[in-house]
Amino acid sequence: MAYCTVAQVRERLPLITAEVRDDDVVAGFIAQAVSLIDGEVASRFKVPLPEEAGNLIQYICMDLACGLLLENVYGSDVPVVSELAGVLVSRATELLGELSAGRILIPGADGQALIPIEVRRQSLHRGEISKSQFFAPEEVLLPKDDE
C-alpha cells in the first residue's frame, strides 16, 4: 500500500516532470519509500499502516520519495539539489526514528506501545519508611505474562 501518490510527489517536487521521469519510475521511488517506512516502524506498528495514519506518514513518504528521486536524477552533479535531497531524506529518517522509538504516535495504528506499564501512587506507612533504606513513593507495575 502506497502512503502517497505520484501526483503528490510531482506536486511536492515540480522539477521532476514526466519528461524527466515517467510515472512508473516515480511509483518505483514511492515503493522504495514505503519499504523504508514499513521496515523502520514494523517493530512498533502493524504494517502496512492504516489510511487513518494520515498526514504524517504521507509527509514522510513524500520526503523520502522526493529525496531518493532527486538523488537518482541529479546525483551529486548539482550541489544545491544534492543538499536538498539529503535534507529530505534526513528529515524523513529522523521522523521515522521518533515513530519507532515511540516518541510520536500514529492515530489509528495498531501496536502503539511495546509493553504497557501502569504507574500507581501508593502511601507507605511510617513503620515501613523507617525500616527501609530507600523511600519509593510510586510502585511500577509491569504487565503480567499472558502465558
C-alpha positions as CSV (number, residue, x, y, z in Angstrom):
1,M,0.0,0.0,0.0
2,A,1.5,3.4,-1.0
3,Y,1.4,6.1,1.5
4,C,1.5,8.9,-1.1
5,T,0.7,9.2,-4.8
6,V,2.7,10.0,-7.9
7,A,0.7,13.2,-8.3
8,Q,1.6,14.2,-4.7
9,V,5.3,13.6,-5.3
10,R,5.1,15.6,-8.5
11,E,3.3,18.5,-6.8
12,R,5.9,18.5,-4.0
13,L,8.8,18.4,-6.5
14,P,7.7,20.2,-9.6
15,L,11.1,20.0,-11.3
16,I,10.5,16.2,-11.8
17,T,8.3,16.4,-14.8
18,A,7.0,13.4,-16.8
19,E,9.8,14.1,-19.3
20,V,12.5,13.8,-16.5
21,R,11.0,10.6,-15.0
22,D,7.8,8.8,-16.0
23,D,5.0,7.8,-13.6
24,D,6.2,4.2,-13.3
25,V,9.7,5.4,-12.3
26,V,8.2,7.8,-9.7
27,A,6.0,5.0,-8.4
28,G,9.1,2.9,-8.0
29,F,10.6,5.5,-5.7
30,I,7.4,5.7,-3.7
31,A,7.6,1.9,-3.3
32,Q,11.2,2.2,-2.0
33,A,10.0,4.9,0.4
34,V,7.1,2.7,1.6
35,S,9.6,-0.2,2.1
36,L,11.8,2.0,4.2
37,I,8.9,3.3,6.3
38,D,7.5,-0.2,6.9
39,G,10.9,-1.6,7.7
40,E,11.6,1.2,10.3
41,V,8.2,1.1,12.1
42,A,7.4,-2.6,11.9
43,S,8.9,-3.3,15.4
44,R,6.2,-0.9,16.9
45,F,3.3,-0.9,14.5
46,K,1.4,-3.4,12.4
47,V,2.3,-2.7,8.7
48,P,1.1,-1.6,6.3
49,L,-0.1,1.4,8.3
50,P,-3.8,2.2,8.0
51,E,-5.1,5.1,6.0
52,E,-6.0,6.8,9.3
53,A,-2.3,7.1,10.0
54,G,-2.7,10.1,7.8
55,N,-0.7,13.2,7.1
56,L,2.5,12.4,9.0
57,I,3.1,9.1,7.1
58,Q,2.2,10.8,3.8
59,Y,4.6,13.6,4.6
60,I,7.4,11.2,5.4
61,C,6.7,9.1,2.3
62,M,6.8,12.2,0.1
63,D,10.0,13.4,1.6
64,L,11.7,10.0,1.1
65,A,10.4,9.5,-2.4
66,C,11.4,13.1,-3.4
67,G,14.8,12.7,-1.8
68,L,15.5,9.4,-3.5
69,L,14.2,10.7,-6.8
70,L,16.4,13.8,-6.7
71,E,19.5,11.6,-5.9
72,N,18.7,9.4,-8.9
73,V,18.1,12.2,-11.3
74,Y,20.8,14.6,-10.3
75,G,23.3,12.6,-8.2
76,S,25.9,15.0,-6.9
77,D,26.1,16.9,-10.2
78,V,24.1,19.8,-8.8
79,P,25.3,20.5,-5.2
80,V,22.2,22.5,-4.2
81,V,19.8,19.8,-5.4
82,S,22.0,17.1,-3.8
83,E,21.9,19.0,-0.5
84,L,18.1,19.3,-0.8
85,A,17.9,15.5,-1.4
86,G,19.9,15.0,1.8
87,V,17.7,17.3,3.8
88,L,14.5,15.5,2.6
89,V,15.9,12.0,3.4
90,S,17.4,13.1,6.8
91,R,14.1,14.8,7.9
92,A,12.1,11.7,7.0
93,T,14.6,9.4,8.7
94,E,14.5,11.5,11.9
95,L,10.7,11.3,12.0
96,L,10.8,7.6,11.4
97,G,13.2,7.2,14.3
98,E,10.9,9.2,16.5
99,L,8.0,6.9,15.5
100,S,9.9,3.7,16.1
101,A,11.1,5.0,19.5
102,G,7.5,5.7,20.5
103,R,8.0,9.5,20.9
104,I,5.5,10.1,18.2
105,L,2.3,8.1,18.0
106,I,0.1,7.4,14.9
107,P,-3.7,7.7,15.4
108,G,-5.4,4.6,14.3
109,A,-2.3,2.4,14.1
110,D,-2.3,-1.0,15.9
111,G,0.5,-1.7,18.4
112,Q,1.4,1.7,19.7
113,A,3.4,0.5,22.7
114,L,5.6,-2.5,23.0
115,I,4.6,-3.2,26.6
116,P,2.1,-1.1,28.5
117,I,3.0,-0.3,32.1
118,E,0.9,1.1,34.9
119,V,2.3,3.5,37.5
120,R,0.3,3.8,40.7
121,R,0.8,6.1,43.7
122,Q,1.0,4.4,47.0
123,S,1.4,5.6,50.5
124,L,3.9,4.0,52.8
125,H,3.2,3.6,56.5
126,R,5.6,5.3,58.9
127,G,7.0,1.9,60.1
128,E,7.8,0.8,56.5
129,I,9.7,4.1,55.9
130,S,11.8,3.7,59.0
131,K,12.7,0.1,58.1
132,S,13.6,0.9,54.5
133,Q,16.9,2.3,53.3
134,F,15.1,3.8,50.3
135,F,11.8,5.7,50.0
136,A,9.8,4.8,47.0
137,P,6.6,6.9,46.6
138,E,5.5,5.1,43.5
139,E,5.1,1.5,42.5
140,V,5.6,0.5,38.9
141,L,3.5,-2.5,37.9
142,L,4.7,-4.4,34.9
143,P,2.1,-6.3,32.9
144,K,1.6,-10.0,33.8
145,D,2.6,-12.5,31.2
146,D,-0.4,-14.0,29.4
147,E,1.3,-17.4,29.3
